[in-house]
Amino acid sequence: MLDQNDIRTLLTLQGSEREELFAQARAARTDMYGDRVVVRAVIEVTNLCRVDCDFCPMRRSNTSTNDVFHQTPAEMIETAIGVRTLGVDVICLQGGEVPQTTKSVGAALPTICDLYDGRVELLLNLGNKTRAEYASLREQGATSYIIKHETSDADLYLRLRHEALTQRLACITDLLDLGYRVGSGMIIGLPGQSLDSIAHDILLCRDMGVHMMSAAPFVPAPDTPLAGAPAGDVDLTLNVLAAMRLAQPAWTIPSVSAMRARVEGGQRRGFDAGANVIVFNATPADFRNKYLIYGKNRKVSDYDYAMDVIADAGLTPGGSVFLTETRQP
């Protein structure tokens, strides 16, 4: 089992050693999941957020200048109907961290579940909530939850999110206790981040027992305190993806859109490093253009783009790995 020194070494590999790392990661992915890539649809439900993260344009300080939206349950359901026609069985309802989503998303969940006769992974990405709120959403049909810890460096977390890391980790514990499939993840290249910190990110999530893990290169965004900071390194992020796959082969690991935002073809390269998930954006354009996760000019991956990336990687699109008790290669 990989320890912190092992992982730190993997993060520094270059040249032929890096290619061997990637080959091992792909082999571990194949052993676990075959050639299937989990396809997720994301529906962005609101750009409101109560947190003031230094790296996000939707931070609380920007609310007065952003064009705010919050989808109704009916609007979320209408989009989900379109996703269902594509044969996609993972729907991620994602939004800024505000209490209102407990009610609005919760109201949409039972109908979306009925659209699929219960055969759907309803994945939420709505930030910190109380244990009671998580329990309520679970009762209404939510099965999975993404709650990225961003960095396991408590001091860095506090500086960038202006909250304690312990609050985030407590939410992960609550979600696991309630029976959710839980995903976490980190941003690579945050100002002040170290390789040891990144290695600890991986071990922390392995020890906590999460089911999904992601790594995204830092993308400096306009209208944020970190707008002028250096961007995260894509090659380092690829090493992180491969190290994650070897540290916990069962994780579902996305090749995220931030890879594409950093370099052309970056999202495709994530699959070379062992990723096995891709997310396409199903949000209606009127809302999507207001969801400023990387600023107003972000590149949005639609369904056709996701299919092209999967095909280019020589892999096959597939559904949720959490809807069957045994994984089919």
C-alpha positions in Angstrom: 0.0 0.0 0.0 1.4 3.4 -1.0 2.5 5.7 1.8 3.1 9.4 1.7 6.8 9.1 0.6 5.7 6.7 -2.2 3.1 9.1 -3.5 5.3 12.1 -3.2 7.9 10.3 -5.4 5.2 9.5 -8.0 4.3 13.2 -8.2 7.8 14.1 -9.3 8.2 11.5 -12.1 9.0 12.7 -15.6 9.8 11.3 -19.0 9.8 7.5 -19.4 9.2 7.0 -15.7 6.0 9.1 -16.0 4.9 7.1 -19.0 5.4 3.9 -17.0 3.4 5.5 -14.1 0.5 6.2 -16.5 0.7 2.7 -17.9 0.4 1.2 -14.4 -2.6 3.5 -13.7 -4.4 2.5 -16.9 -3.8 -1.2 -16.1 -5.2 -0.7 -12.6 -8.3 1.1 -14.1 -8.7 -1.8 -16.6 -8.5 -4.4 -13.9 -11.2 -2.6 -11.9 -13.5 -1.2 -14.6 -12.5 -2.5 -18.0 -12.6 0.1 -20.7 -15.8 1.9 -19.5 -15.9 5.6 -18.8 -18.7 6.7 -16.4 -20.7 9.5 -18.1 -22.3 12.1 -15.9 -24.6 15.0 -16.7 -24.3 18.1 -14.5 -27.2 20.5 -14.0 -26.1 23.8 -12.4 -28.9 24.9 -10.2 -27.7 28.2 -8.7 -24.7 30.5 -8.8 -25.5 31.9 -5.3 -22.9 31.1 -2.7 -22.5 32.0 1.0 -18.7 31.3 1.0 -16.1 33.8 -0.1 -13.4 31.5 -1.6 -10.5 33.4 -3.0 -10.4 31.3 -6.1 -14.0 31.4 -7.3 -15.8 34.2 -9.2 -19.1 33.1 -7.6 -17.8 34.1 -4.2 -20.1 35.9 -1.8 -18.3 39.2 -2.4 -19.2 39.1 -6.1 -22.9 38.4 -5.6 -24.0 42.0 -6.1 -22.3 42.2 -9.5 -23.2 38.7 -10.8 -26.4 37.9 -12.7 -27.9 35.6 -10.0 -30.1 32.6 -10.8 -31.7 29.8 -8.9 -33.5 27.1 -10.9 -36.9 25.9 -9.8 -37.6 22.2 -9.3 -39.7 22.2 -12.5 -36.7 23.6 -14.4 -34.4 21.0 -13.0 -36.8 18.2 -13.9 -37.3 19.4 -17.4 -33.5 19.3 -18.0 -33.3 15.8 -16.4 -35.9 14.6 -18.9 -33.5 15.6 -21.7 -30.6 13.8 -20.0 -32.8 10.6 -19.7 -33.3 10.6 -23.5 -29.5 10.4 -23.9 -29.4 7.2 -21.9 -27.3 8.8 -19.2 -28.0 7.4 -15.7 -25.9 9.8 -13.5 -27.3 13.2 -12.9 -25.3 15.7 -10.8 -27.2 18.6 -9.4 -24.6 21.2 -8.6 -24.7 24.7 -7.2 -23.2 27.3 -4.9 -23.2 26.6 -1.2 -26.5 28.1 0.1 -29.2 26.7 2.4 -32.0 27.2 -0.3 -30.8 24.2 -2.4 -31.9 21.8 0.3 -35.5 22.7 -0.4 -35.3 23.3 -4.2 -33.2 20.3 -5.1 -35.0 18.1 -2.6 -38.3 18.9 -4.3 -36.9 17.8 -7.7 -35.3 14.6 -6.6 -38.3 12.2 -6.3 -39.7 13.1 -9.7 -36.2 12.7 -11.4 -35.9 9.3 -9.6 -39.3 8.3 -11.0 -38.3 9.3 -14.5 -35.7 6.5 -14.3 -37.9 4.0 -12.3 -35.3 4.3 -9.6 -32.4 3.3 -11.7 -30.4 6.5 -11.5 -27.5 7.8 -9.5 -28.6 11.2 -8.2 -25.3 12.9 -7.3 -25.3 16.2 -5.5 -22.6 18.9 -5.2 -24.1 21.5 -2.9 -21.4 22.1 -0.3 -21.6 22.1 3.5 -25.0 21.3 5.0 -26.2 20.0 8.3 -26.5 16.3 8.9 -30.3 16.7 9.1 -30.3 18.3 5.6 -28.1 15.5 4.2 -30.5 13.0 5.7 -33.5 14.7 4.2 -31.9 14.8 0.7 -31.0 11.1 1.0 -34.6 10.3 1.9 -35.8 12.2 -1.2 -33.6 10.1 -3.5 -30.0 11.4 -3.4 -27.5 8.6 -3.6 -24.1 10.3 -4.0 -22.5 13.5 -2.9 -19.4 15.4 -4.1 -17.8 17.6 -1.5 -14.2 18.5 -2.4 -11.9 19.3 0.5 -9.7 21.3 -2.0 -6.6 21.0 0.2 -5.8 19.0 3.3 -3.4 21.8 4.5 -5.6 23.4 7.2 -3.8 26.7 7.2 -4.0 27.0 3.4 -7.7 26.0 3.5 -8.4 28.7 6.1 -6.6 31.4 4.0 -8.4 30.5 0.8 -11.9 29.6 2.0 -12.0 31.6 5.3 -13.5 28.6 7.1 -12.0 25.7 9.0 -11.1 22.5 7.2 -12.6 20.5 10.1 -16.1 21.7 9.1 -15.6 20.2 5.6 -14.3 16.9 6.9 -17.1 16.7 9.4 -19.5 16.9 6.4 -17.7 14.1 4.7 -18.1 11.9 7.8 -21.8 12.7 8.1 -22.4 11.8 4.4 -20.5 8.5 4.8 -22.4 7.7 7.9 -25.7 8.3 6.1 -24.9 5.8 3.4 -24.0 8.2 0.5 -21.4 7.3 -2.1 -19.0 10.2 -1.4 -16.6 12.0 -3.6 -13.8 14.4 -2.6 -11.0 16.2 -4.5 -8.4 18.8 -4.5 -7.1 21.7 -6.5 -3.5 21.4 -7.8 -1.3 24.4 -7.9 -2.9 26.6 -5.2 -0.5 29.3 -4.0 1.5 27.9 -1.1 0.6 24.3 -1.7 3.4 21.6 -1.4 3.9 18.2 -2.8 3.7 16.7 0.7 0.3 18.4 1.1 -0.9 16.9 -2.2 0.3 13.4 -1.1 -1.6 13.9 2.2 -4.7 14.8 0.3 -4.8 11.4 -1.3 -4.0 9.5 1.9 -6.6 11.5 3.8 -9.4 10.6 1.4 -8.3 7.0 1.2 -8.3 6.7 5.0 -11.7 8.4 5.3 -13.1 5.8 2.8 -14.5 8.0 0.1 -15.7 6.4 -3.1 -14.8 9.1 -5.7 -11.8 11.4 -6.0 -10.8 14.2 -8.3 -7.8 16.5 -9.0 -8.1 19.7 -10.9 -5.4 22.2 -12.0 -5.9 25.6 -10.5 -7.4 28.0 -13.0 -7.0 31.7 -12.0 -10.3 33.4 -12.5 -11.1 37.0 -13.1 -12.7 39.1 -10.3 -11.1 37.0 -7.6 -8.1 37.7 -5.2 -6.1 35.0 -7.0 -6.8 36.3 -10.5 -3.1 37.1 -11.0 -1.7 33.9 -9.5 0.1 31.2 -11.6 -2.1 28.5 -13.0 -1.8 24.9 -11.8 0.5 22.6 -13.7 -1.3 20.1 -15.9 1.6 17.6 -15.9 1.6 17.5 -12.1 -2.1 17.1 -12.1 -1.8 14.1 -14.4 0.8 12.5 -12.1 -1.7 13.1 -9.2 -4.5 11.3 -11.2 -2.2 8.3 -11.7 -1.1 8.3 -8.1 -4.7 8.4 -7.0 -5.6 5.4 -9.2 -2.7 3.4 -7.8 -3.4 4.4 -4.2 -7.1 3.3 -4.4 -7.9 1.5 -7.7 -11.7 1.4 -6.9 -12.1 5.2 -6.9 -14.0 6.7 -9.8 -11.8 9.5 -11.0 -12.9 12.2 -13.5 -10.8 13.9 -16.1 -12.2 17.4 -15.3 -13.1 20.3 -17.5 -10.4 22.4 -15.8 -7.9 20.2 -17.7 -9.4 21.5 -20.9 -9.5 25.0 -19.6 -5.7 24.9 -19.0 -4.5 23.2 -22.2 -6.1 22.1 -25.4 -6.6 18.3 -25.2 -6.0 18.3 -21.5 -9.2 16.4 -20.7 -8.2 13.7 -23.1 -4.8 13.3 -21.4 -6.6 12.6 -18.1 -7.7 9.2 -19.4 -4.1 8.4 -20.3 -3.3 8.8 -16.6 -6.0 6.5 -15.3 -9.2 8.6 -15.1 -12.6 6.8 -15.8 -15.3 9.5 -15.5 -16.3 12.4 -17.8 -18.9 15.1 -17.0 -20.9 16.9 -19.7 -22.9 20.1 -19.0 -26.6 19.7 -19.4 -27.5 23.1 -17.9 -29.7 25.2 -20.2 -27.7 28.0 -21.8 -29.4 30.9 -20.1 -28.3 29.5 -16.7 -25.0 28.0 -17.8 -23.7 31.3 -19.0 -24.2 32.8 -15.5 -22.4 29.9 -13.7 -19.0 31.6 -13.6 -16.9 28.8 -12.2 -13.9 29.8 -14.3 -15.2 33.2 -15.4 -17.5 34.3 -18.2 -15.5 32.6 -21.0 -15.2 29.1 -19.7 -15.2 26.2 -22.2 -18.3 24.1 -21.7 -18.2 20.4 -22.5 -21.5 19.1 -24.1 -22.6 15.5 -24.6 -21.1 15.2 -28.1 -17.7 16.6 -26.9 -17.7 14.0 -24.1 -18.4 11.2 -26.5 -15.6 12.4 -28.8 -13.1 12.5 -25.9 -14.0 9.0 -24.8 -13.7 7.6 -28.4 -10.4 9.4 -28.9 -9.1 7.7 -25.7 -10.1 4.3 -27.1 -12.6 3.8 -24.3 -16.3 3.1 -24.1 -19.1 5.2 -22.6 -20.8 3.6 -19.6 -23.2 4.2 -16.8 -23.0 4.5 -13.0 -20.8 1.9 -11.3 -22.9 2.3 -8.1 -26.2 1.0 -9.5 -25.1 -2.6 -9.5 -23.6 -4.6 -6.6 -20.9 -6.1 -8.8 -19.0 -4.1 -11.4 -19.1 -5.4 -14.9 -15.8 -5.1 -16.9 
